[in-house]
Amino acid sequence: MKSLPVLLPEAPALRPRTLPEWSGNPSRCLNARGALVVCLWLAFSCAAAQAAAGAGKPGIVETLLKWTPLLAGGFVWNMIISFVAISVGTALGFLLGIAQISPRGWVRSPSWVVTQFLRNAPWLVLLFYCMFLLPFRVQVFGMVIPVPDWLKASVGFALPVMAYVAEIVRGAIQSIPAGQWDSAESLAFSRAQILWRIIIPQGLKRMLPAWMNLYAIVAMASTLANIVGVSEAMTVTREILAAEQRQELLLPMYAYLLAWFFAYCYPIARITAALERRWAVAG
């Protein structure tokens, strides 16, 4: 008996999507050219400031190096705030994303409303609400525990992170082919077993690049905490400029701070781009 011919898919359909097809993430902007631009801008700022500096004043590079330990201390708080925000937001957002695909309307509808509200609320407004509405201290078993400003700022950033993580989780789960659900149902798996044992493990690869992009955004947005009085890198930079009282130091100081954030976020962007290329799904 003759075997029937089989038409194979076209070759382009077998190839994974390449990075340029992905949009809306920092990994497309943070590349080698961006690193070169940041380095050139820092060098230009230092050179221009040195030319404008009067005789007898310390050199610009020397001044930047002198304040580097203090700036590093402020930058540590940016990393702490971003880490706490992404941790809390991921934990809550994962549950919120699962709730959005619930077959029960009384679970799905409120979770959708919360997600849309937090996604479309300005980050700075949420930050101010958390700073002024959260208590300055809490009493636990008769002990008064102060709530530091950096922790309240972390909660303020965690709220929009929760909404974006919920969308990442929902999108990743819904991107899994429906045949996976049907096959598992035919094997008598319950919905919970299908979700946690089959769908979510496959969706994690789709969630991770977007989640890493989100963390890079949160790390860069953590400088907003200086507006509410948190002593992070931006606040420390302003204090350094106030202490030096040198107008020519303005550009190189902020360029130096920009280089710090670029050096921190650049590896995250490159890893994200590599994961996108490796785990991209054919369209």
SVG drawing of the C-alpha trace seen along z (x, -y; Angstrom):
<svg xmlns="http://www.w3.org/2000/svg" viewBox="-19 -79 65 81">
<polyline fill="none" stroke="black" stroke-width="0.4" points="0.0,0.0 1.4,-3.4 2.1,-5.9 0.4,-9.3 2.7,-12.3 3.1,-14.6 3.5,-18.3 6.0,-19.7 5.7,-23.2 7.7,-25.9 11.2,-26.4 10.6,-29.9 7.8,-28.5 10.3,-26.1 12.7,-28.8 12.2,-30.5 11.3,-34.1 14.4,-36.3 15.0,-39.1 14.0,-42.1 10.4,-40.7 10.1,-41.3 9.3,-44.8 8.6,-46.9 11.5,-45.7 14.8,-47.2 16.8,-44.4 16.4,-46.0 17.8,-49.3 20.5,-48.1 23.1,-46.8 26.8,-47.4 26.0,-50.6 24.2,-51.8 27.2,-51.0 29.4,-52.9 27.1,-55.9 27.0,-55.9 30.8,-55.7 31.3,-58.5 28.7,-60.7 30.5,-60.2 33.9,-61.0 32.5,-64.1 30.8,-65.3 34.0,-64.9 36.1,-66.6 33.7,-69.5 33.4,-69.9 37.2,-69.8 37.6,-72.5 35.0,-74.7 36.5,-74.1 38.6,-76.9 42.2,-76.7 43.1,-75.1 39.9,-72.9 40.2,-69.1 39.8,-67.2 36.4,-65.9 37.5,-62.3 39.2,-62.6 36.0,-64.1 33.8,-61.3 36.1,-58.6 36.1,-60.4 32.3,-60.2 32.0,-56.7 31.7,-54.8 28.9,-57.0 27.2,-56.7 27.6,-52.9 25.9,-52.9 22.9,-54.7 22.8,-52.4 22.6,-49.4 19.2,-50.8 18.0,-50.9 18.9,-47.3 17.2,-46.4 14.0,-48.3 13.8,-46.7 14.5,-43.2 11.8,-43.5 9.3,-45.0 9.9,-42.3 9.7,-39.6 6.5,-40.7 4.9,-41.7 5.8,-38.4 4.3,-36.3 1.1,-38.3 1.0,-38.8 1.3,-35.0 -1.8,-34.3 -3.6,-37.2 -2.7,-35.9 -4.0,-32.4 -7.2,-34.0 -7.7,-35.7 -8.1,-32.4 -10.4,-30.9 -13.6,-29.4 -15.5,-31.0 -16.7,-34.5 -16.7,-35.8 -12.9,-35.1 -12.0,-36.1 -13.8,-39.4 -12.4,-41.1 -8.9,-39.9 -9.3,-41.5 -10.5,-44.8 -7.6,-44.9 -5.1,-44.1 -6.3,-46.8 -6.5,-49.4 -2.9,-48.8 -1.6,-48.6 -3.0,-51.9 -2.3,-53.8 0.8,-56.0 3.6,-54.5 4.4,-57.8 0.8,-58.1 0.8,-54.6 4.2,-55.4 2.8,-58.5 -0.3,-56.6 1.9,-53.9 4.2,-56.4 1.4,-58.4 -1.2,-55.7 1.0,-52.9 1.7,-53.3 5.1,-54.6 5.2,-51.9 3.2,-48.8 2.7,-47.1 3.2,-43.3 2.8,-41.5 3.4,-44.8 6.5,-45.6 6.6,-48.7 8.3,-48.0 9.0,-51.0 8.2,-50.7 11.1,-52.3 10.5,-54.5 12.4,-52.2 10.0,-49.3 7.0,-51.5 8.5,-52.5 9.1,-48.8 5.4,-48.2 4.5,-51.1 6.5,-49.6 5.2,-46.1 1.6,-47.1 2.2,-47.9 4.6,-45.0 1.9,-42.7 -0.4,-43.8 2.3,-43.3 3.3,-39.9 -0.4,-38.9 -0.6,-39.8 2.7,-37.9 1.3,-34.8 -2.1,-35.0 -0.6,-35.5 1.9,-32.7 -0.8,-30.2 -3.2,-31.2 -0.4,-30.9 -0.1,-27.1 -2.1,-25.3 -5.5,-24.1 -4.6,-20.6 -2.5,-20.3 -5.6,-20.9 -7.7,-18.4 -5.0,-15.7 -4.6,-16.0 -8.4,-16.0 -8.6,-12.8 -6.2,-11.2 -8.5,-12.1 -6.4,-14.9 -8.3,-17.5 -8.1,-21.2 -5.7,-21.9 -3.4,-19.0 -3.4,-20.2 -2.6,-23.7 0.2,-23.0 1.8,-19.9 1.5,-20.5 0.6,-24.1 2.6,-26.2 5.9,-24.3 5.6,-24.9 4.6,-28.6 7.6,-29.3 9.9,-29.6 7.6,-32.1 7.3,-34.1 11.0,-34.4 12.2,-36.8 9.3,-39.2 9.8,-38.9 13.5,-39.8 12.6,-42.8 10.1,-43.9 12.8,-43.7 15.1,-45.9 12.4,-48.5 11.7,-48.3 15.4,-48.7 15.5,-51.9 12.3,-53.2 13.5,-52.8 15.1,-56.3 11.5,-57.7 11.9,-56.8 14.1,-59.9 10.9,-62.1 9.5,-60.6 12.7,-61.0 14.3,-57.6 18.1,-57.9 18.9,-56.0 21.4,-56.8 19.6,-59.8 19.2,-61.3 22.9,-60.8 23.8,-62.4 21.9,-65.5 23.6,-65.6 27.0,-65.3 26.2,-68.2 25.0,-70.3 28.2,-69.5 30.5,-70.2 28.8,-73.5 30.3,-73.2 28.0,-73.8 30.4,-72.1 30.0,-68.8 26.3,-68.5 26.6,-66.8 29.4,-64.4 27.8,-63.4 24.5,-62.4 26.3,-60.8 28.2,-58.7 25.0,-57.7 23.6,-56.8 26.7,-54.6 26.0,-52.8 22.4,-51.9 23.5,-50.9 26.2,-48.6 23.6,-46.9 20.8,-46.6 23.0,-45.7 23.7,-42.1 20.0,-41.6 19.1,-42.8 21.7,-40.6 20.6,-37.5 16.9,-38.3 17.8,-38.6 19.6,-35.3 16.6,-33.6 14.2,-35.1 16.2,-33.7 16.6,-30.3 13.0,-29.9 11.1,-31.8 8.1,-30.0 7.5,-29.7 4.6,-31.8"/>
</svg>
